[in-house]
Amino acid sequence: MEMLVPILLADVLNPVLLAFLIYSAGSRHGVASSCVGLLGHTAAYFCAGLVLLWGFESLAAMLEKPSAVDYLVSTLLGVALLWVAYLATKPAPAKAPGSAELPPPGLLRTFATGAVVNFIGLPFALPYFAAVDQILKADLDLLGSLTWLVAYNLAYAAPFLLVPILTAAMGERSREILQRVNARVERGSAVLMPLLLVGVAVVLVLDGASYFLRGQGLF
């Protein structure tokens, strides 16, 4: 489980959710909108984690080699993360000049949009796959696995509470601050995310290689 912290750091650096929450905070009910958007995203992320847990376990049971399957999945995820790290080094497309933002939708649609933001940022969700694989490799019981999955999702959501907290504390003045924070996160993630992804990917690949070559993983 030692790998969960660097995986979480790489996961949180995804700028897609932060940009969406800042956008939602611009509505008349900014605090409620940003909270509901974060709730929708977290609920969808947790449900996706449950599906991943079930899918990985089913694959292991089908092949009747759970340890080998876990390490094989780790190795493949490591290779995939290297590819995502390469993609993350490419500059994002510039916004069309003069494009105006639409007003944020109602709370129900904000919740739904928060959920589908997972799919918008799908390439950045690969660290989550790696996190679920680490939970499975710990060979916990059902309650233990669910506890770690809940803890991971809460830890992932916690930094984004900055948006509704600042909106509640400062009102309209928070928009300029949040926009600056978003710009810095985007610049920081462009540098830090590839480095973190490469670091996690190398460890996962070496962990898998160690298992298949020596019969024992690094962790």
N, C-alpha and C positions, 0 to 999 in steps of 0.2 A: 504493500500500500504506500511505500515511500514515494512512488512516482506520481501519486495523485496531486501533490502540491504543484510541481512544475506543469503538469497537464492542465490544472485549473488556471494557472497564470496565463498560459497560452490561450485557453478557452475564453477567459474574461477580456482579453485584448481585442476581441471581435468588435469592430466599431458599428456594426449594423444595428444592434439593439439600442445602443446609446443614442444614435441619430434618430431612431424611431421614437424613443421616449421623449427626447427634446422636442421633436415635432408634435407629439401628443400633448406635451405640457403647454403648447401655445394656444390651446383651446380655452373657452371661457371657464371650464372646469378643469384647469390644468393639473391640479394635484390628483383628482380622481381619475382623470384620463391616463396620466402616466402610471399611477398605481395599477389600474386595471390592465393597461398594456403589459406591464411587467408581470402581473399575475397570469395573464394569458400565455405569455412566452414561457414562464416557469412551469405552468401546468402542462403545456405541450412538450417541453423538454423532459419533464419527469416521465410522462407517458411514453415518449420515445425511448427513454432509458429502460422502462419496463419491457418494451417490445424487444430491445436489444438483448436484455438479460435472458428473456425467454428464447430468442432466436439463437444466441450463442450456446445456451444450454442444450437446446434441441439438437443443434449441429453436433455438439460433443457426444450426446447420447447416441445419436445415429451412427457415428463412427466408432463409438465405444473406446475412444482414446481421449478423454477429456483434457489431460495435461498437454498432450501433443497438439491438440486442436487449439487450446488457449495460446500456446507459444507460436503456433503457425499464424493465428489471427494477429498476435502482437507484431510479428515480423512483417506481415502484409500491411498492417496499419502504419508501421514505421516507414515503409517504402512510400505509402500514400502520403504521409505527412511530409516527407522530403519533397514530393511533387507540389503539395500545397504551399510549402515554404518558398519554393521557386515562383509559384504564381503570385504569392504575396509580395514579392519584390517588384512586381510590375506596377507602374503607376495606375491609379484609378482613372477612368474616363472623366474628362471635365464636364461639368454641367453646362447645358446650353445657356448662352448669355441671355439675360432677360427672363429666364424661366421663373415663374412665381409659384410659391407654395400654396397649396389648397388648404382651407381650414380643416383641422383634424375632425374626424367623424365622431358619432355618438359613442357612448360607453360600450354598448354591445359589439358594435363593429370594431372598436378599438381593441377589445378583448380578443376577437377573432383575428384581427390583423397582427396582434402580438403573438398569437399562436403560429401564424403562417410565416412570421419573420424567420422562424427556424429554417424554413425551406428556402427563403431568399438567401440566407447565409449558409446554405448547405455545405459548401466547400470548407468553411471555417468550423463546421461541427465535427470534423474528424477527431479532434482531441477528446470529444465526448465519447466517441467509440472506444478510444484508447482507455479512458477512465473506466468505462463499463467493463472492459476486458481485464483491467487491473483488479476490479472488485471480484470478478469471477475467479481470477487466479488465486485470490485469497482463500478460496474454498470455504466460504461462510455458509451458514444455514440461511433459510429464506428471510427470516427476520433481520439477520445481520446484513445481508445484501441490500435489503430495502432501506435499512437505517443508513448505510453508507451512501446509497443513491439519494436519499432525501437530504442528507448532510451536504453532499456535493452540490445539489441544485440550490440549496439555501445559500451556500457559500458563493456560488456563481451569481445569484441574484442580488446579494448584499451590496456590492459596490454601486449598482445601478439605482439603489434607493436614494442616492445623492440627488437625482433629478426631482422627485416629488418633495424631498426635504427642502431643497433650495427654493423650489417654487412656492411651497407653503410659507417659508420664512421671509422671502424677499419679493414675492409677487412678480410683477412685470419686469422688475429690475434683474431678476434671475436669468432672463433670456439671454442677455448679452454675456453673462458669466458662463452659462451653459454652452453657448456657441463657442466661446474661447476654449472651454474644457474639451468640447467635441473636436475642435481643430487640433488641439494638442494630442488628444488620444489618437486621432487619425495619423498624425505625423509620428507619434511614438510607436504605434502598432506597426507602421511601415518598416520600422527598424527592428523593434524588439520581437514582433511576432515571428518573422523568419528565423531569428536566432533561437528563440525558445522552441519552435517547431523542429528545427534541425537537431537541437540538443535532445529533445524527447525522442525524435525519430531514431537517432543514432543509438540511444540507450535501448530502445525497443528491439531494434535489429540485432544488436549485440546480445541482448537477453535471449532472443530466439535462437541465434546462432550458437550461443553457449549451451542451450538445452539440447539442440540437435547434435552438436559435436561432442559434448561431455556428459549428456544425460542429466544436466542440472543447470537451471537458469541462474542469472546473476542475482535475482531477487526472490 
